[in-house]
Amino acid sequence: MSRRFDGRVAMVCGAGAVGPGWGNGKAAAVQYARDGAMVAAIDINIESANETVEIIRSEGGTAVAWCCDVTKRDPITQVVAEVLAHFGHIDVLHNNVGLPAMGTMETLDEAEWDHAMNMNLKSVFLTCQAVLPIMVRQGKGAIVNISSLAAIRYTGYPYPAYYASKAAVNHLTASMALEYAKKGIRVNAIMPGMMDTPHIYKAIAGQYASHEEMVEKRNAFCPTGRMGTGWDIAKAAAFLASDEAQYITGQCLAVDGGFSVRA
């Protein structure tokens, strides 16, 4: 039976996970593979990328891991060249790298601001800049950027650099979509809401008295009564990258259980 990404290559940046469980990038890499894609699993932590690759291969899929700091041009240029040489083409670029930088406008220092901007925004700029010429030559391609509901809503956390950088990802997504629409390339973003992924236990748990309190409060804050999972993001990403979404570009899709439309 044909699958929607048969014969295609998905390059997933941030394909590992920062802890046990299913992060957005790890789940997306596996979902692309389950839908038939050959996956280039990119992560700064090669062990984490290899773990994702092993899962894909154990299910009969094809995947190769690469180590790369996607905030730096030279490593990205090299990895993209290696992915292209290995697979012959790149059909999907999935940008999942990002982090919050906790601190108010008064306490966040310049280095933390710059680090968040590099991780959340510059990484998208550099990876897209490296892959877009390939997609232009192919005459087709799909890019999915993982933004955040924090791009359009104040979520209650003290991370101004995260709000600003993710808002910029949304607008960069829209501008790229218009610039490349006639070249057969679609660019969309996903804005996760309250998610239950390894990321929150590492980056956000310090805002609560305990992990249990964090989970309870975040679940209660969601209109659905529970947080989303990495698979909710992965399935939305696979749809946006597929031909089923061939007339969808420039969109920033909230995957948030209704959080963004609640009064």
DRENPA-3360 file (N, C-alpha, C; in nm, 2 decimals, always signed):
BEGIN
1 = MSRRFDGR = +0.08/-0.12/+0.00/+0.00/+0.00/+0.00/+0.09/+0.13/+0.00 ~ +0.06/+0.22/-0.09/+0.14/+0.34/-0.10/+0.11/+0.43/+0.03 ~ +0.22/+0.49/+0.07/+0.21/+0.58/+0.18/+0.24/+0.72/+0.13 ~ +0.19/+0.83/+0.20/+0.20/+0.96/+0.15/+0.34/+1.02/+0.13 ~ +0.44/+0.96/+0.20/+0.58/+1.01/+0.18/+0.67/+0.91/+0.11 ~ +0.61/+0.81/+0.05/+0.70/+0.71/-0.02/+0.79/+0.77/-0.12 ~ +0.92/+0.74/-0.11/+1.02/+0.80/-0.20/+1.07/+0.93/-0.16 ~ +1.01/+0.99/-0.06/+1.05/+1.13/-0.02/+1.15/+1.13/+0.10;
9 = VAMVCGAG = +1.22/+1.24/+0.12/+1.31/+1.25/+0.23/+1.27/+1.37/+0.32 ~ +1.26/+1.34/+0.45/+1.23/+1.44/+0.55/+1.35/+1.47/+0.63 ~ +1.39/+1.59/+0.63/+1.50/+1.63/+0.72/+1.44/+1.70/+0.84 ~ +1.46/+1.63/+0.96/+1.40/+1.67/+1.08/+1.51/+1.73/+1.17 ~ +1.51/+1.86/+1.20/+1.60/+1.92/+1.28/+1.55/+1.93/+1.43 ~ +1.62/+1.87/+1.52/+1.57/+1.85/+1.65/+1.49/+1.72/+1.66 ~ +1.55/+1.61/+1.60/+1.48/+1.48/+1.59/+1.50/+1.40/+1.72 ~ +1.58/+1.44/+1.81/+1.60/+1.37/+1.93/+1.50/+1.42/+2.04;
17 = AVGPGWGN = +1.52/+1.38/+2.16/+1.44/+1.43/+2.27/+1.53/+1.47/+2.39 ~ +1.49/+1.57/+2.47/+1.58/+1.61/+2.58/+1.57/+1.52/+2.70 ~ +1.48/+1.42/+2.70/+1.46/+1.33/+2.81/+1.37/+1.21/+2.77 ~ +1.34/+1.12/+2.86/+1.26/+1.01/+2.82/+1.12/+1.05/+2.77 ~ +1.08/+0.97/+2.68/+0.94/+1.00/+2.62/+0.95/+1.05/+2.48 ~ +0.83/+1.10/+2.44/+0.82/+1.15/+2.30/+0.81/+1.30/+2.29 ~ +0.92/+1.36/+2.25/+0.91/+1.50/+2.22/+0.85/+1.53/+2.09 ~ +0.83/+1.65/+2.06/+0.77/+1.69/+1.93/+0.85/+1.64/+1.81;
25 = GKAAAVQY = +0.98/+1.67/+1.82/+1.07/+1.63/+1.71/+1.09/+1.49/+1.69 ~ +1.11/+1.42/+1.80/+1.12/+1.27/+1.79/+1.00/+1.20/+1.73 ~ +0.88/+1.25/+1.78/+0.76/+1.19/+1.73/+0.74/+1.22/+1.58 ~ +0.77/+1.35/+1.54/+0.76/+1.39/+1.40/+0.85/+1.30/+1.31 ~ +0.97/+1.28/+1.35/+1.06/+1.20/+1.27/+1.01/+1.06/+1.25 ~ +0.96/+1.00/+1.36/+0.90/+0.86/+1.35/+0.77/+0.86/+1.27 ~ +0.69/+0.97/+1.28/+0.57/+0.98/+1.20/+0.59/+0.99/+1.05 ~ +0.69/+1.07/+1.02/+0.73/+1.08/+0.88/+0.77/+0.95/+0.82;
33 = ARDGAMVA = +0.85/+0.87/+0.90/+0.90/+0.74/+0.86/+0.78/+0.64/+0.85 ~ +0.69/+0.65/+0.94/+0.57/+0.56/+0.93/+0.49/+0.59/+0.81 ~ +0.49/+0.71/+0.76/+0.42/+0.75/+0.64/+0.50/+0.73/+0.52 ~ +0.62/+0.66/+0.53/+0.70/+0.62/+0.41/+0.82/+0.70/+0.38 ~ +0.85/+0.81/+0.46/+0.96/+0.90/+0.43/+1.09/+0.83/+0.47 ~ +1.20/+0.86/+0.40/+1.34/+0.84/+0.45/+1.37/+0.96/+0.53 ~ +1.42/+0.94/+0.65/+1.44/+1.05/+0.75/+1.59/+1.08/+0.77 ~ +1.62/+1.20/+0.76/+1.75/+1.25/+0.81/+1.73/+1.31/+0.95;
41 = AIDINIES = +1.77/+1.25/+1.05/+1.75/+1.29/+1.19/+1.86/+1.37/+1.24 ~ +1.84/+1.50/+1.25/+1.94/+1.60/+1.29/+1.92/+1.64/+1.43 ~ +2.03/+1.64/+1.51/+2.02/+1.68/+1.65/+2.16/+1.72/+1.69 ~ +2.17/+1.81/+1.79/+2.30/+1.84/+1.85/+2.35/+1.73/+1.93 ~ +2.26/+1.65/+1.98/+2.29/+1.53/+2.06/+2.28/+1.41/+1.98 ~ +2.40/+1.36/+1.93/+2.39/+1.24/+1.83/+2.34/+1.12/+1.90 ~ +2.36/+1.10/+2.03/+2.30/+0.98/+2.09/+2.15/+0.98/+2.09 ~ +2.09/+1.10/+2.11/+1.94/+1.12/+2.10/+1.89/+1.10/+1.96;
49 = ANETVEII = +1.97/+1.15/+1.86/+1.93/+1.13/+1.72/+1.94/+0.98/+1.69 ~ +2.04/+0.91/+1.73/+2.05/+0.77/+1.71/+1.94/+0.69/+1.77 ~ +1.89/+0.73/+1.88/+1.78/+0.66/+1.95/+1.66/+0.67/+1.86 ~ +1.63/+0.79/+1.80/+1.52/+0.80/+1.71/+1.54/+0.72/+1.58 ~ +1.66/+0.71/+1.53/+1.69/+0.63/+1.41/+1.67/+0.49/+1.44 ~ +1.71/+0.44/+1.56/+1.69/+0.30/+1.59/+1.54/+0.26/+1.60 ~ +1.46/+0.35/+1.65/+1.32/+0.33/+1.65/+1.26/+0.31/+1.51 ~ +1.30/+0.40/+1.42/+1.25/+0.40/+1.29/+1.30/+0.27/+1.22;
57 = RSEGGTAV = +1.42/+0.24/+1.23/+1.47/+0.11/+1.17/+1.41/-0.01/+1.23 ~ +1.38/-0.01/+1.36/+1.31/-0.13/+1.42/+1.18/-0.15/+1.36 ~ +1.11/-0.04/+1.31/+0.98/-0.05/+1.25/+0.99/-0.07/+1.09 ~ +1.11/-0.09/+1.04/+1.13/-0.12/+0.90/+1.15/+0.00/+0.82 ~ +1.17/+0.12/+0.88/+1.19/+0.24/+0.81/+1.34/+0.27/+0.78 ~ +1.36/+0.38/+0.71/+1.50/+0.42/+0.67/+1.53/+0.55/+0.73 ~ +1.64/+0.56/+0.81/+1.68/+0.68/+0.87/+1.83/+0.68/+0.90 ~ +1.89/+0.80/+0.90/+2.03/+0.82/+0.92/+2.04/+0.94/+1.02;
65 = AWCCDVTK = +2.13/+0.93/+1.12/+2.14/+1.04/+1.21/+2.26/+1.13/+1.18 ~ +2.25/+1.26/+1.20/+2.36/+1.35/+1.18/+2.36/+1.44/+1.31 ~ +2.48/+1.47/+1.35/+2.50/+1.57/+1.46/+2.52/+1.71/+1.40 ~ +2.45/+1.80/+1.45/+2.46/+1.94/+1.40/+2.41/+2.04/+1.50 ~ +2.49/+2.15/+1.51/+2.44/+2.27/+1.58/+2.38/+2.36/+1.48 ~ +2.24/+2.37/+1.48/+2.17/+2.44/+1.37/+2.17/+2.59/+1.39 ~ +2.24/+2.64/+1.49/+2.26/+2.78/+1.51/+2.38/+2.83/+1.44 ~ +2.46/+2.74/+1.37/+2.58/+2.78/+1.31/+2.58/+2.74/+1.16;
73 = RDPITQVV = +2.62/+2.84/+1.07/+2.60/+2.82/+0.93/+2.69/+2.71/+0.87 ~ +2.82/+2.70/+0.91/+2.90/+2.60/+0.85/+2.86/+2.46/+0.87 ~ +2.83/+2.42/+1.00/+2.78/+2.29/+1.02/+2.65/+2.25/+0.95 ~ +2.56/+2.35/+0.94/+2.44/+2.33/+0.86/+2.47/+2.30/+0.71 ~ +2.55/+2.39/+0.66/+2.59/+2.37/+0.52/+2.64/+2.24/+0.49 ~ +2.73/+2.19/+0.58/+2.79/+2.06/+0.56/+2.69/+1.95/+0.57 ~ +2.61/+1.95/+0.67/+2.51/+1.85/+0.69/+2.41/+1.84/+0.58 ~ +2.36/+1.95/+0.53/+2.27/+1.96/+0.42/+2.33/+1.89/+0.30;
81 = AEVLAHFG = +2.46/+1.92/+0.28/+2.53/+1.86/+0.16/+2.54/+1.71/+0.18 ~ +2.56/+1.67/+0.30/+2.58/+1.52/+0.33/+2.44/+1.45/+0.31 ~ +2.34/+1.52/+0.36/+2.20/+1.46/+0.34/+2.17/+1.45/+0.20 ~ +2.20/+1.55/+0.12/+2.17/+1.55/-0.02/+2.25/+1.45/-0.09 ~ +2.37/+1.43/-0.06/+2.46/+1.33/-0.12/+2.41/+1.19/-0.09 ~ +2.36/+1.17/+0.03/+2.32/+1.04/+0.07/+2.19/+1.00/+0.01 ~ +2.09/+1.09/+0.02/+1.95/+1.06/-0.03/+1.92/+1.11/-0.17 ~ +1.99/+1.21/-0.22/+1.97/+1.26/-0.35/+1.87/+1.37/-0.36;
89 = HIDVLHNN = +1.79/+1.40/-0.26/+1.69/+1.51/-0.26/+1.65/+1.53/-0.11 ~ +1.59/+1.65/-0.09/+1.53/+1.68/+0.04/+1.39/+1.74/+0.01 ~ +1.29/+1.67/+0.05/+1.15/+1.70/+0.02/+1.08/+1.78/+0.13 ~ +1.11/+1.75/+0.25/+1.05/+1.81/+0.37/+1.16/+1.86/+0.46 ~ +1.15/+1.98/+0.51/+1.23/+2.03/+0.61/+1.14/+2.06/+0.73 ~ +1.18/+2.00/+0.84/+1.10/+2.01/+0.97/+1.19/+2.08/+1.07 ~ +1.15/+2.20/+1.12/+1.24/+2.27/+1.21/+1.17/+2.27/+1.35 ~ +1.24/+2.19/+1.44/+1.18/+2.17/+1.57/+1.27/+2.22/+1.69;
97 = VGLPAMGT = +1.39/+2.28/+1.65/+1.48/+2.32/+1.76/+1.43/+2.45/+1.82 ~ +1.44/+2.45/+1.96/+1.40/+2.57/+2.03/+1.40/+2.55/+2.18 ~ +1.40/+2.66/+2.25/+1.40/+2.65/+2.40/+1.35/+2.78/+2.45 ~ +1.29/+2.78/+2.58/+1.26/+2.90/+2.65/+1.38/+2.96/+2.72 ~ +1.38/+3.08/+2.75/+1.48/+3.14/+2.84/+1.41/+3.21/+2.95 ~ +1.40/+3.15/+3.06/+1.32/+3.20/+3.17/+1.39/+3.32/+3.23 ~ +1.30/+3.42/+3.26/+1.35/+3.55/+3.32/+1.26/+3.66/+3.27 ~ +1.23/+3.75/+3.35/+1.14/+3.87/+3.32/+1.23/+3.97/+3.24;
105 = METLDEAE = +1.16/+4.07/+3.19/+1.23/+4.18/+3.12/+1.33/+4.24/+3.21 ~ +1.32/+4.24/+3.34/+1.41/+4.30/+3.43/+1.53/+4.21/+3.46 ~ +1.50/+4.07/+3.46/+1.61/+3.98/+3.50/+1.68/+3.90/+3.39 ~ +1.62/+3.89/+3.27/+1.68/+3.82/+3.16/+1.80/+3.89/+3.11 ~ +1.92/+3.82/+3.11/+2.04/+3.89/+3.07/+2.05/+3.88/+2.91 ~ +2.14/+3.96/+2.86/+2.16/+3.97/+2.72/+2.20/+3.84/+2.65 ~ +2.29/+3.76/+2.72/+2.34/+3.64/+2.67/+2.22/+3.53/+2.66 ~ +2.13/+3.53/+2.76/+2.02/+3.44/+2.75/+1.92/+3.48/+2.64;
113 = WDHAMNMN = +1.90/+3.61/+2.62/+1.82/+3.66/+2.51/+1.88/+3.62/+2.38 ~ +2.01/+3.64/+2.36/+2.07/+3.60/+2.24/+2.07/+3.45/+2.21 ~ +2.08/+3.37/+2.32/+2.08/+3.22/+2.30/+1.94/+3.18/+2.26 ~ +1.84/+3.24/+2.32/+1.70/+3.20/+2.28/+1.67/+3.24/+2.14 ~ +1.72/+3.36/+2.10/+1.69/+3.40/+1.96/+1.77/+3.31/+1.86 ~ +1.89/+3.27/+1.89/+1.96/+3.18/+1.81/+1.89/+3.05/+1.79 ~ +1.85/+2.99/+1.90/+1.79/+2.86/+1.90/+1.66/+2.86/+1.83 ~ +1.57/+2.96/+1.86/+1.44/+2.96/+1.82/+1.42/+3.02/+1.68;
121 = LKSVFLTC = +1.50/+3.12/+1.64/+1.48/+3.20/+1.52/+1.59/+3.18/+1.42 ~ +1.71/+3.20/+1.46/+1.83/+3.19/+1.37/+1.84/+3.06/+1.31 ~ +1.81/+2.95/+1.39/+1.82/+2.82/+1.34/+1.72/+2.80/+1.22 ~ +1.60/+2.85/+1.23/+1.51/+2.84/+1.12/+1.56/+2.91/+1.00 ~ +1.61/+3.03/+1.02/+1.67/+3.11/+0.91/+1.78/+3.03/+0.84 ~ +1.87/+2.98/+0.91/+1.99/+2.91/+0.85/+1.95/+2.78/+0.78 ~ +1.86/+2.70/+0.85/+1.83/+2.57/+0.78/+1.75/+2.60/+0.66 ~ +1.65/+2.69/+0.66/+1.58/+2.72/+0.54/+1.66/+2.78/+0.43;
129 = QAVLPIMV = +1.76/+2.86/+0.47/+1.85/+2.92/+0.37/+1.93/+2.81/+0.30 ~ +1.97/+2.71/+0.38/+2.05/+2.60/+0.32/+1.97/+2.51/+0.23 ~ +1.84/+2.48/+0.27/+1.76/+2.38/+0.20/+1.68/+2.44/+0.09 ~ +1.64/+2.57/+0.09/+1.55/+2.63/-0.01/+1.61/+2.62/-0.15 ~ +1.74/+2.64/-0.17/+1.79/+2.63/-0.31/+1.77/+2.49/-0.37 ~ +1.78/+2.39/-0.28/+1.76/+2.25/-0.33/+1.61/+2.23/-0.37 ~ +1.52/+2.28/-0.29/+1.38/+2.27/-0.32/+1.34/+2.35/-0.44 ~ +1.41/+2.46/-0.46/+1.38/+2.54/-0.58/+1.42/+2.47/-0.71;
137 = RQGKGAIV = +1.54/+2.40/-0.70/+1.59/+2.32/-0.81/+1.49/+2.20/-0.84 ~ +1.44/+2.15/-0.73/+1.35/+2.03/-0.75/+1.21/+2.08/-0.80 ~ +1.18/+2.21/-0.78/+1.05/+2.26/-0.82/+0.94/+2.22/-0.72 ~ +0.98/+2.18/-0.60/+0.88/+2.14/-0.50/+0.95/+2.12/-0.36 ~ +0.87/+2.13/-0.26/+0.92/+2.11/-0.12/+0.82/+2.16/-0.02 ~ +0.83/+2.11/+0.10/+0.74/+2.16/+0.21/+0.83/+2.18/+0.33 ~ +0.80/+2.29/+0.40/+0.87/+2.33/+0.52/+0.77/+2.34/+0.63 ~ +0.80/+2.28/+0.75/+0.71/+2.29/+0.87/+0.80/+2.35/+0.98;
145 = NISSLAAI = +0.77/+2.46/+1.03/+0.84/+2.52/+1.14/+0.76/+2.51/+1.27 ~ +0.82/+2.46/+1.37/+0.75/+2.45/+1.50/+0.76/+2.58/+1.58 ~ +0.66/+2.65/+1.59/+0.65/+2.78/+1.66/+0.60/+2.75/+1.80 ~ +0.50/+2.83/+1.84/+0.44/+2.81/+1.98/+0.32/+2.90/+1.99 ~ +0.23/+2.86/+2.07/+0.11/+2.94/+2.10/+0.16/+3.07/+2.16 ~ +0.28/+3.07/+2.22/+0.34/+3.19/+2.28/+0.37/+3.30/+2.18 ~ +0.37/+3.26/+2.05/+0.39/+3.36/+1.95/+0.27/+3.46/+1.94 ~ +0.15/+3.41/+1.98/+0.03/+3.50/+1.97/-0.04/+3.52/+2.10;
153 = RYTGYPYP = +0.00/+3.45/+2.21/-0.07/+3.46/+2.34/+0.03/+3.47/+2.45 ~ +0.00/+3.55/+2.55/+0.07/+3.54/+2.67/+0.03/+3.42/+2.75 ~ +0.12/+3.33/+2.78/+0.09/+3.20/+2.84/+0.11/+3.19/+2.99 ~ +0.16/+3.30/+3.04/+0.18/+3.31/+3.19/+0.32/+3.28/+3.24 ~ +0.41/+3.25/+3.14/+0.54/+3.22/+3.18/+0.63/+3.34/+3.16 ~ +0.73/+3.36/+3.24/+0.82/+3.48/+3.22/+0.94/+3.44/+3.12 ~ +0.90/+3.45/+2.99/+1.01/+3.43/+2.89/+0.99/+3.52/+2.77 ~ +1.02/+3.65/+2.79/+1.00/+3.74/+2.68/+1.08/+3.71/+2.55;
161 = AYYASKAA = +1.20/+3.65/+2.56/+1.27/+3.61/+2.44/+1.20/+3.50/+2.36 ~ +1.13/+3.42/+2.43/+1.05/+3.31/+2.37/+0.93/+3.37/+2.30 ~ +0.86/+3.46/+2.36/+0.75/+3.52/+2.30/+0.79/+3.59/+2.17 ~ +0.90/+3.67/+2.18/+0.94/+3.75/+2.07/+1.00/+3.66/+1.95 ~ +1.08/+3.56/+1.99/+1.14/+3.48/+1.88/+1.03/+3.39/+1.81 ~ +0.94/+3.34/+1.88/+0.83/+3.26/+1.82/+0.74/+3.34/+1.74 ~ +0.71/+3.46/+1.78/+0.63/+3.55/+1.69/+0.70/+3.58/+1.56 ~ +0.84/+3.59/+1.57/+0.92/+3.62/+1.45/+0.91/+3.49/+1.36;
169 = VNHLTASM = +0.91/+3.37/+1.42/+0.90/+3.25/+1.34/+0.77/+3.25/+1.26 ~ +0.67/+3.29/+1.32/+0.54/+3.30/+1.25/+0.54/+3.39/+1.13 ~ +0.60/+3.51/+1.15/+0.60/+3.60/+1.04/+0.70/+3.56/+0.93 ~ +0.81/+3.50/+0.97/+0.91/+3.45/+0.88/+0.85/+3.34/+0.79 ~ +0.77/+3.25/+0.86/+0.69/+3.15/+0.79/+0.60/+3.21/+0.68 ~ +0.53/+3.31/+0.72/+0.43/+3.37/+0.62/+0.51/+3.43/+0.51 ~ +0.61/+3.50/+0.54/+0.69/+3.57/+0.43/+0.75/+3.47/+0.33 ~ +0.81/+3.36/+0.39/+0.87/+3.26/+0.30/+0.76/+3.20/+0.21;
177 = ALEYAKKG = +0.65/+3.17/+0.27/+0.54/+3.11/+0.20/+0.50/+3.19/+0.07 ~ +0.49/+3.32/+0.09/+0.45/+3.40/-0.02/+0.57/+3.42/-0.12 ~ +0.69/+3.42/-0.07/+0.80/+3.44/-0.16/+0.83/+3.32/-0.25 ~ +0.79/+3.20/-0.20/+0.83/+3.07/-0.27/+0.70/+3.00/-0.32 ~ +0.59/+3.06/-0.31/+0.46/+2.99/-0.35/+0.46/+2.95/-0.50 ~ +0.51/+3.04/-0.58/+0.51/+3.01/-0.73/+0.63/+2.91/-0.77 ~ +0.71/+2.88/-0.67/+0.82/+2.79/-0.70/+0.79/+2.65/-0.65 ~ +0.67/+2.63/-0.61/+0.62/+2.49/-0.57/+0.66/+2.45/-0.43;
185 = IRVNAIMP = +0.69/+2.55/-0.35/+0.74/+2.53/-0.21/+0.63/+2.58/-0.11 ~ +0.59/+2.50/-0.02/+0.49/+2.54/+0.08/+0.56/+2.56/+0.21 ~ +0.53/+2.66/+0.29/+0.59/+2.68/+0.42/+0.47/+2.71/+0.52 ~ +0.47/+2.63/+0.62/+0.37/+2.64/+0.73/+0.43/+2.63/+0.87 ~ +0.36/+2.67/+0.97/+0.41/+2.66/+1.11/+0.30/+2.59/+1.19 ~ +0.35/+2.53/+1.30/+0.26/+2.47/+1.40/+0.28/+2.54/+1.53 ~ +0.18/+2.58/+1.60/+0.19/+2.65/+1.73/+0.14/+2.55/+1.84 ~ +0.22/+2.47/+1.90/+0.18/+2.39/+2.01/+0.13/+2.47/+2.12;
193 = GMMDTPHI = +0.03/+2.42/+2.19/-0.02/+2.48/+2.31/+0.05/+2.42/+2.43 ~ -0.03/+2.39/+2.53/+0.02/+2.32/+2.65/+0.05/+2.17/+2.62 ~ +0.17/+2.13/+2.61/+0.21/+2.00/+2.57/+0.28/+1.92/+2.68 ~ +0.25/+1.79/+2.69/+0.32/+1.71/+2.79/+0.43/+1.63/+2.71 ~ +0.55/+1.69/+2.71/+0.66/+1.64/+2.64/+0.79/+1.64/+2.74 ~ +0.89/+1.57/+2.71/+1.01/+1.58/+2.79/+1.06/+1.72/+2.81 ~ +1.04/+1.81/+2.72/+1.08/+1.95/+2.72/+1.03/+2.02/+2.85 ~ +0.91/+2.00/+2.88/+0.85/+2.08/+3.00/+0.91/+2.04/+3.13;
201 = YKAIAGQY = +0.96/+1.91/+3.14/+1.01/+1.86/+3.26/+1.16/+1.92/+3.28 ~ +1.22/+1.95/+3.17/+1.35/+2.01/+3.18/+1.35/+2.16/+3.19 ~ +1.26/+2.23/+3.11/+1.27/+2.37/+3.09/+1.17/+2.45/+3.17 ~ +1.05/+2.39/+3.21/+0.95/+2.46/+3.27/+0.92/+2.42/+3.41 ~ +0.96/+2.30/+3.45/+0.92/+2.25/+3.58/+0.97/+2.34/+3.70 ~ +1.07/+2.41/+3.68/+1.12/+2.50/+3.78/+1.03/+2.61/+3.82 ~ +0.92/+2.63/+3.74/+0.82/+2.74/+3.77/+0.71/+2.69/+3.87 ~ +0.72/+2.56/+3.90/+0.62/+2.50/+3.99/+0.69/+2.43/+4.11;
209 = ASHEEMVE = +0.62/+2.40/+4.21/+0.67/+2.34/+4.34/+0.71/+2.20/+4.31 ~ +0.65/+2.13/+4.22/+0.68/+1.99/+4.19/+0.64/+1.96/+4.04 ~ +0.69/+1.85/+3.99/+0.64/+1.80/+3.86/+0.49/+1.77/+3.87 ~ +0.45/+1.71/+3.98/+0.30/+1.68/+3.99/+0.22/+1.80/+3.98 ~ +0.26/+1.91/+4.05/+0.18/+2.03/+4.05/+0.18/+2.09/+3.91 ~ +0.29/+2.08/+3.84/+0.30/+2.14/+3.70/+0.20/+2.06/+3.61 ~ +0.20/+1.93/+3.61/+0.11/+1.85/+3.53/-0.03/+1.88/+3.56 ~ -0.06/+1.89/+3.69/-0.20/+1.91/+3.73/-0.25/+2.05/+3.68;
217 = KRNAFCPT = -0.17/+2.15/+3.70/-0.21/+2.29/+3.67/-0.22/+2.31/+3.52 ~ -0.12/+2.25/+3.44/-0.12/+2.26/+3.30/-0.24/+2.18/+3.24 ~ -0.27/+2.07/+3.29/-0.39/+1.99/+3.24/-0.52/+2.07/+3.27 ~ -0.53/+2.13/+3.39/-0.65/+2.21/+3.42/-0.66/+2.33/+3.34 ~ -0.55/+2.39/+3.29/-0.55/+2.51/+3.21/-0.60/+2.48/+3.07 ~ -0.60/+2.36/+3.02/-0.64/+2.32/+2.89/-0.79/+2.30/+2.88 ~ -0.86/+2.36/+2.78/-1.00/+2.34/+2.77/-1.04/+2.19/+2.76 ~ -0.95/+2.11/+2.70/-0.98/+1.96/+2.69/-0.96/+1.89/+2.82;
225 = GRMGTGWD = -0.90/+1.96/+2.92/-0.87/+1.89/+3.05/-0.74/+1.82/+3.05 ~ -0.67/+1.82/+2.94/-0.54/+1.75/+2.94/-0.45/+1.82/+2.84 ~ -0.32/+1.81/+2.86/-0.22/+1.86/+2.77/-0.21/+1.77/+2.64 ~ -0.16/+1.83/+2.54/-0.13/+1.75/+2.42/-0.01/+1.67/+2.43 ~ +0.02/+1.59/+2.33/+0.14/+1.51/+2.33/+0.22/+1.54/+2.20 ~ +0.35/+1.48/+2.20/+0.43/+1.50/+2.08/+0.36/+1.44/+1.96 ~ +0.28/+1.34/+1.97/+0.21/+1.28/+1.86/+0.11/+1.37/+1.80 ~ +0.05/+1.46/+1.88/-0.05/+1.56/+1.83/+0.02/+1.65/+1.73;
233 = IAKAAAFL = +0.14/+1.69/+1.76/+0.22/+1.78/+1.68/+0.27/+1.70/+1.56 ~ +0.32/+1.58/+1.58/+0.37/+1.50/+1.47/+0.27/+1.48/+1.36 ~ +0.15/+1.44/+1.40/+0.05/+1.41/+1.30/+0.00/+1.54/+1.22 ~ +0.00/+1.65/+1.29/-0.03/+1.78/+1.23/+0.08/+1.81/+1.13 ~ +0.20/+1.79/+1.17/+0.32/+1.82/+1.08/+0.31/+1.73/+0.96 ~ +0.29/+1.61/+0.97/+0.29/+1.51/+0.86/+0.18/+1.55/+0.76 ~ +0.06/+1.60/+0.81/-0.04/+1.65/+0.72/+0.00/+1.77/+0.65 ~ +0.06/+1.87/+0.72/+0.10/+1.99/+0.65/+0.21/+1.97/+0.54;
241 = ASDEAQYI = +0.29/+1.87/+0.57/+0.40/+1.84/+0.47/+0.36/+1.76/+0.36 ~ +0.24/+1.70/+0.37/+0.19/+1.60/+0.27/+0.12/+1.67/+0.15 ~ +0.09/+1.59/+0.05/+0.01/+1.65/-0.07/-0.13/+1.67/-0.03 ~ -0.18/+1.61/+0.08/-0.31/+1.64/+0.13/-0.33/+1.78/+0.16 ~ -0.22/+1.85/+0.19/-0.23/+2.00/+0.22/-0.17/+2.08/+0.11 ~ -0.18/+2.03/-0.01/-0.12/+2.10/-0.13/-0.16/+2.24/-0.15 ~ -0.28/+2.28/-0.10/-0.32/+2.42/-0.12/-0.32/+2.50/+0.01 ~ -0.24/+2.45/+0.11/-0.22/+2.52/+0.24/-0.08/+2.57/+0.25;
249 = TGQCLAVD = -0.06/+2.70/+0.26/+0.07/+2.75/+0.28/+0.06/+2.89/+0.35 ~ +0.16/+2.92/+0.42/+0.16/+3.05/+0.50/+0.08/+3.05/+0.62 ~ +0.04/+2.93/+0.67/-0.05/+2.92/+0.78/+0.03/+2.88/+0.91 ~ -0.02/+2.94/+1.02/+0.03/+2.91/+1.15/-0.08/+2.84/+1.23 ~ -0.07/+2.70/+1.24/-0.18/+2.62/+1.29/-0.16/+2.60/+1.44 ~ -0.26/+2.64/+1.51/-0.26/+2.61/+1.66/-0.30/+2.47/+1.68 ~ -0.22/+2.40/+1.75/-0.25/+2.26/+1.80/-0.25/+2.27/+1.95 ~ -0.37/+2.30/+2.01/-0.37/+2.35/+2.14/-0.49/+2.31/+2.22;
257 = GGFSVRA = -0.57/+2.22/+2.17/-0.69/+2.18/+2.24/-0.79/+2.29/+2.27 ~ -0.79/+2.39/+2.19/-0.88/+2.50/+2.20/-0.83/+2.62/+2.29 ~ -0.71/+2.61/+2.34/-0.65/+2.71/+2.43/-0.66/+2.85/+2.37 ~ -0.63/+2.86/+2.24/-0.61/+3.00/+2.18/-0.75/+3.06/+2.15 ~ -0.86/+2.99/+2.15/-0.99/+3.05/+2.13/-1.07/+3.07/+2.25 ~ -1.01/+3.03/+2.37/-1.09/+3.05/+2.49/-1.08/+3.20/+2.53 ~ -1.19/+3.25/+2.58/-1.20/+3.39/+2.62/-1.11/+3.42/+2.74;
% end
